[in-house]
Amino acid sequence: MEEAGAKRACEPAGNACGAEGKGTIERLSILYRGPLASCDYDCPYCPFAKRRDTPAQLRADREALDRFAGWVGEQDFEISVLFTPWGEALVRSWYRRALAALSHLPHVRRVAVQTNLSCRLDWVGDARLDTLALWATYHPGQVRYERFLARCRELVRRGVRFSVGIVGLPEHLEHARRLRADLPGHVYLWVNAAEGRLYTDDEAAPWLEIDPLFGYSRTPHASLGLPCRTGDDVISVSGDGTVRRCHFIPEVIGNLYDGSYRRGLRPRPCPAPSCDCHIGYVHLEPLGLYDVFAGGVLERIPAGFRAGGTGQVSTLGR
């Protein structure tokens, strides 16, 4: 178990670089999002619900993922990957195969994916479980509660690292309370603030009882000019290899496959007025969330939430 604040392999603490970009890359965390946009759910709060990819689009996504996985396998520095698809990845066989294969590479410290857990889970038996992790989301109204809970219990039985989350809508509160009561104490249940929703203190209070870190999601973080790890040792990669500092900043810093991204890697302040998504603001250095999520930044697992852990977070949300 890594100590909070220590230099960790899966949460990079910086690489040798200067104004002209990287010389030697020691470690890199990558948020990968290919062209896949189809999902088997139709959540009313998601713009990609029930989208259908054509066979040609699915083929392009598979080829892009194969290319990315091949690139990862050829590198000689430590890599951690979080797959952040617009749609549901694990219903596609090529994502399951890639996750399992990448987990066995000696230089891959963590490989994780955002998922609704709608697929069968026998594939995790092919993965290295100290490298694989899942970021799962429960969507009431899209799946029977008992079925989702059974998936979570199967992950626990199989020894898979995972977190579980829910969107903080009023109609989801009782579902969240039930899920928190039924999950083992070492499984972290996070709550995302609903898009565009402002929470009064009274409205936020029950969510904070479920997720003590809800305060970080409750309101957007003023980020302009603040130091952020993205663009230095954390990057966003699209299916064609285009590299940006994160999913939310459109500026291109290079391409993964021609190596031009290396010249763009360097510490830099955030250019956005605010950041309201966990996969973005977790990398804002002043928030100190690399300490809160020590050892579990990509899969959104706080340091206290491990099998055999206390189930307590070290820093409470604001």
C-alpha positions as CSV (number, residue, x, y, z in Angstrom):
1,M,0.0,0.0,0.0
2,E,1.5,3.4,-1.1
3,E,1.6,6.1,1.5
4,A,-0.4,9.3,0.8
5,G,1.8,11.9,-0.7
6,A,4.5,9.4,-1.8
7,K,5.7,9.2,-5.4
8,R,3.6,6.5,-6.9
9,A,3.9,4.4,-10.0
10,C,0.2,4.6,-11.0
11,E,-0.2,8.3,-10.1
12,P,2.7,10.0,-11.7
13,A,4.6,12.7,-9.7
14,G,6.2,14.3,-12.7
15,N,8.8,13.5,-15.4
16,A,11.9,15.1,-16.6
17,C,10.9,17.9,-18.9
18,G,11.4,21.5,-19.9
19,A,9.9,24.1,-22.1
20,E,10.5,21.9,-25.2
21,G,8.6,19.0,-23.7
22,K,9.7,15.6,-22.4
23,G,13.2,14.2,-22.7
24,T,12.6,10.9,-21.0
25,I,9.1,9.7,-20.0
26,E,9.1,7.8,-16.7
27,R,5.4,7.2,-16.4
28,L,2.2,8.2,-18.1
29,S,-1.5,8.0,-17.3
30,I,-3.8,7.9,-20.3
31,L,-7.5,8.5,-20.6
32,Y,-8.5,6.7,-23.8
33,R,-11.7,7.4,-25.7
34,G,-12.3,5.7,-29.0
35,P,-15.1,6.3,-31.5
36,L,-17.5,3.9,-29.7
37,A,-20.7,5.8,-28.9
38,S,-23.4,3.0,-28.6
39,C,-24.9,2.1,-25.3
40,D,-27.4,-0.6,-24.1
41,Y,-29.0,1.8,-21.7
42,D,-31.2,4.9,-22.3
43,C,-30.6,7.0,-19.3
44,P,-32.5,10.4,-19.6
45,Y,-29.5,12.3,-18.3
46,C,-27.1,10.9,-20.9
47,P,-26.9,12.3,-24.5
48,F,-25.5,9.0,-25.8
49,A,-28.3,6.8,-24.5
50,K,-29.5,4.1,-26.9
51,R,-27.2,5.3,-29.7
52,R,-26.5,2.6,-32.3
53,D,-23.1,2.3,-34.0
54,T,-23.1,0.9,-37.5
55,P,-21.0,-2.2,-38.3
56,A,-18.5,0.0,-40.0
57,Q,-18.3,2.3,-36.9
58,L,-17.8,-0.7,-34.6
59,R,-15.1,-2.1,-36.9
60,A,-13.3,1.3,-36.8
61,D,-13.5,1.3,-33.0
62,R,-12.1,-2.2,-32.7
63,E,-9.2,-1.3,-35.1
64,A,-8.5,1.9,-33.1
65,L,-8.4,0.0,-29.8
66,D,-6.2,-2.7,-31.3
67,R,-3.8,0.0,-32.5
68,F,-3.8,1.7,-29.1
69,A,-3.2,-1.6,-27.2
70,G,-0.4,-2.4,-29.6
71,W,1.2,1.0,-28.9
72,V,1.0,0.5,-25.1
73,G,2.7,-2.9,-25.5
74,E,5.7,-1.4,-27.3
75,Q,6.5,1.3,-24.7
76,D,9.3,1.1,-22.2
77,F,7.9,3.3,-19.4
78,E,5.1,2.7,-16.9
79,I,1.6,3.3,-18.2
80,S,-1.8,3.4,-16.5
81,V,-4.9,3.5,-18.7
82,L,-8.5,4.5,-18.0
83,F,-11.0,3.8,-20.8
84,T,-13.7,6.5,-20.7
85,P,-16.0,5.5,-23.6
86,W,-19.1,7.5,-24.6
87,G,-20.9,4.2,-24.8
88,E,-20.7,0.9,-22.9
89,A,-17.4,-0.8,-23.7
90,L,-17.7,-4.1,-21.9
91,V,-20.5,-5.4,-24.1
92,R,-17.9,-5.4,-26.9
93,S,-15.5,-8.3,-26.9
94,W,-12.5,-6.3,-28.0
95,Y,-12.6,-4.2,-24.9
96,R,-12.7,-7.2,-22.7
97,R,-9.8,-8.8,-24.5
98,A,-7.8,-5.6,-24.4
99,L,-8.3,-5.0,-20.7
100,A,-7.3,-8.6,-19.9
101,A,-4.2,-8.5,-22.2
102,L,-3.0,-5.1,-21.0
103,S,-3.3,-6.1,-17.4
104,H,-0.6,-8.7,-17.9
105,L,2.0,-6.3,-19.4
106,P,4.8,-5.8,-16.9
107,H,5.0,-2.0,-17.4
108,V,1.2,-1.4,-17.1
109,R,0.5,-0.3,-13.5
110,R,-3.3,0.0,-13.8
111,V,-5.9,-0.6,-16.5
112,A,-9.4,0.5,-15.7
113,V,-12.7,1.1,-17.5
114,Q,-15.9,3.0,-16.9
115,T,-18.9,0.6,-17.1
116,N,-22.5,0.0,-16.3
117,L,-21.7,-3.7,-15.5
118,S,-24.4,-5.0,-17.9
119,C,-22.0,-7.6,-19.3
120,R,-21.1,-11.0,-18.0
121,L,-18.0,-10.9,-15.8
122,D,-16.4,-14.3,-16.5
123,W,-13.8,-12.5,-18.6
124,V,-12.1,-11.0,-15.5
125,G,-10.7,-14.5,-14.9
126,D,-8.3,-13.9,-17.7
127,A,-7.0,-10.6,-16.2
128,R,-4.3,-9.9,-13.7
129,L,-6.4,-8.7,-10.7
130,D,-3.7,-6.5,-9.1
131,T,-3.7,-4.4,-12.3
132,L,-7.3,-4.5,-13.5
133,A,-9.9,-2.1,-11.9
134,L,-13.5,-1.2,-12.8
135,W,-15.3,2.2,-12.3
136,A,-19.0,1.1,-12.2
137,T,-22.1,3.2,-12.3
138,Y,-25.6,2.1,-11.1
139,H,-28.4,3.6,-13.2
140,P,-31.8,3.0,-11.5
141,G,-34.5,2.5,-14.1
142,Q,-32.2,0.7,-16.5
143,V,-31.4,-2.5,-14.6
144,R,-33.1,-4.4,-11.8
145,Y,-31.4,-3.5,-8.5
146,E,-30.9,-7.2,-7.6
147,R,-29.1,-7.8,-10.9
148,F,-26.7,-4.9,-10.4
149,L,-26.0,-5.9,-6.8
150,A,-25.3,-9.4,-7.9
151,R,-22.7,-8.1,-10.4
152,C,-21.1,-6.2,-7.6
153,R,-21.0,-9.2,-5.3
154,E,-19.5,-11.2,-8.1
155,L,-16.7,-8.7,-8.4
156,V,-16.1,-8.9,-4.7
157,R,-16.0,-12.7,-4.8
158,R,-13.6,-12.6,-7.7
159,G,-11.3,-10.2,-6.0
160,V,-11.7,-7.4,-8.6
161,R,-10.9,-3.8,-7.5
162,F,-13.9,-1.5,-8.3
163,S,-15.8,1.5,-7.2
164,V,-19.6,2.1,-7.7
165,G,-21.3,5.3,-8.4
166,I,-24.7,6.9,-8.9
167,V,-25.9,10.3,-10.2
168,G,-27.2,12.5,-7.4
169,L,-30.8,13.0,-8.5
170,P,-33.5,13.2,-5.9
171,E,-35.2,10.1,-7.2
172,H,-32.0,8.2,-6.8
173,L,-31.5,8.9,-3.1
174,E,-33.3,5.8,-1.7
175,H,-31.6,3.6,-4.3
176,A,-28.2,5.0,-3.2
177,R,-29.0,4.4,0.5
178,R,-30.0,0.8,-0.3
179,L,-26.9,0.2,-2.3
180,R,-24.6,1.6,0.4
181,A,-26.3,-0.6,3.0
182,D,-25.9,-3.7,0.8
183,L,-22.3,-3.2,-0.5
184,P,-19.4,-4.3,1.6
185,G,-17.9,-1.5,3.6
186,H,-14.6,-1.5,1.6
187,V,-16.4,-0.8,-1.6
188,Y,-16.5,3.0,-2.2
189,L,-19.9,4.4,-3.4
190,W,-19.4,7.7,-5.0
191,V,-22.0,10.3,-6.0
192,N,-21.8,12.6,-9.0
193,A,-23.6,15.9,-8.9
194,A,-26.4,15.9,-11.5
195,E,-25.5,18.0,-14.6
196,G,-26.4,21.6,-14.1
197,R,-27.9,21.0,-10.6
198,L,-27.1,23.3,-7.7
199,Y,-27.5,21.7,-4.2
200,T,-28.4,23.6,-1.1
201,D,-26.8,22.5,2.1
202,D,-29.9,20.6,3.1
203,E,-30.0,18.9,-0.3
204,A,-26.3,18.0,-0.2
205,A,-26.5,16.6,3.4
206,P,-28.0,13.1,2.6
207,W,-25.6,12.7,-0.3
208,L,-22.6,13.5,1.9
209,E,-23.8,10.8,4.3
210,I,-23.5,8.3,1.5
211,D,-20.3,9.7,-0.1
212,P,-18.2,11.9,2.2
213,L,-16.4,13.2,-0.9
214,F,-19.5,14.4,-2.6
215,G,-18.4,18.0,-1.8
216,Y,-15.8,17.7,-4.5
217,S,-18.5,17.0,-7.1
218,R,-21.2,19.3,-5.7
219,T,-19.9,22.5,-7.3
220,P,-17.5,23.2,-10.2
221,H,-13.9,24.0,-9.2
222,A,-12.4,27.3,-10.3
223,S,-9.4,26.1,-12.2
224,L,-8.1,28.9,-14.4
225,G,-4.3,29.3,-13.9
226,L,-4.1,26.4,-11.4
227,P,-1.4,23.7,-11.7
228,C,-2.7,20.5,-13.2
229,R,-1.1,17.2,-14.0
230,T,-2.9,16.9,-17.3
231,G,-0.7,17.6,-20.3
232,D,2.4,16.6,-18.3
233,D,2.0,13.0,-17.0
234,V,-1.7,12.6,-17.7
235,I,-3.1,12.8,-21.2
236,S,-6.3,12.2,-23.2
237,V,-6.0,10.1,-26.3
238,S,-8.7,9.7,-29.0
239,G,-9.2,6.8,-31.4
240,D,-7.0,8.3,-34.1
241,G,-4.1,8.9,-31.6
242,T,-4.8,12.6,-31.2
243,V,-3.4,13.7,-27.8
244,R,-4.9,16.5,-25.7
245,R,-4.1,17.4,-22.1
246,C,-7.6,16.2,-21.0
247,H,-11.0,15.4,-22.4
248,F,-12.2,19.0,-21.7
249,I,-9.5,21.1,-23.4
250,P,-9.7,21.0,-27.2
251,E,-6.2,22.1,-27.9
252,V,-4.1,19.3,-29.5
253,I,-0.6,18.8,-28.2
254,G,0.4,16.1,-30.7
255,N,-0.2,12.5,-31.9
256,L,0.5,9.3,-30.0
257,Y,1.5,7.3,-33.0
258,D,4.0,9.6,-34.6
259,G,5.6,10.6,-31.3
260,S,4.8,14.3,-31.6
261,Y,2.9,14.3,-28.3
262,R,6.2,14.0,-26.5
263,R,7.1,17.6,-27.4
264,G,3.9,18.8,-25.9
265,L,4.3,17.2,-22.5
266,R,5.2,19.7,-19.8
267,P,3.7,21.2,-16.6
268,R,1.2,23.9,-17.5
269,P,-1.7,25.7,-15.7
270,C,-5.3,24.9,-16.5
271,P,-6.7,27.3,-19.2
272,A,-10.4,26.6,-18.4
273,P,-12.4,28.8,-16.0
274,S,-13.7,25.8,-14.1
275,C,-13.7,22.0,-14.0
276,D,-16.7,20.0,-12.9
277,C,-15.9,16.4,-13.9
278,H,-14.1,14.0,-11.6
279,I,-11.8,12.7,-14.4
280,G,-10.6,16.3,-14.8
281,Y,-10.5,18.0,-11.4
282,V,-8.9,14.9,-9.7
283,H,-5.7,16.0,-11.5
284,L,-5.8,19.7,-10.2
285,E,-2.9,19.8,-7.8
286,P,-4.2,22.3,-5.3
287,L,-7.2,19.9,-4.5
288,G,-4.8,17.3,-3.1
289,L,-6.9,14.4,-4.5
290,Y,-3.9,12.3,-5.4
291,D,-3.5,11.9,-1.6
292,V,-7.2,11.2,-1.0
293,F,-7.2,8.6,-3.8
294,A,-3.7,7.3,-3.3
295,G,-3.3,4.1,-5.2
296,G,-6.7,4.4,-6.8
297,V,-6.9,7.7,-8.8
298,L,-7.9,6.2,-12.1
299,E,-10.6,3.8,-10.7
300,R,-11.9,6.4,-8.2
301,I,-11.1,4.4,-5.1
302,P,-10.0,6.5,-2.0
303,A,-7.1,5.2,0.0
304,G,-9.2,3.9,2.9
305,F,-11.5,1.8,0.6
306,R,-9.6,-1.4,0.0
307,A,-10.4,-5.0,0.8
308,G,-9.4,-5.2,4.5
309,G,-9.4,-1.4,4.7
310,T,-11.2,1.0,7.0
311,G,-13.8,2.2,4.5
312,Q,-13.0,5.7,5.6
313,V,-11.6,8.6,3.6
314,S,-8.7,10.6,4.7
315,T,-10.0,14.0,3.5
316,L,-13.6,15.0,3.5
317,G,-15.2,16.9,0.6
318,R,-15.6,20.6,0.8
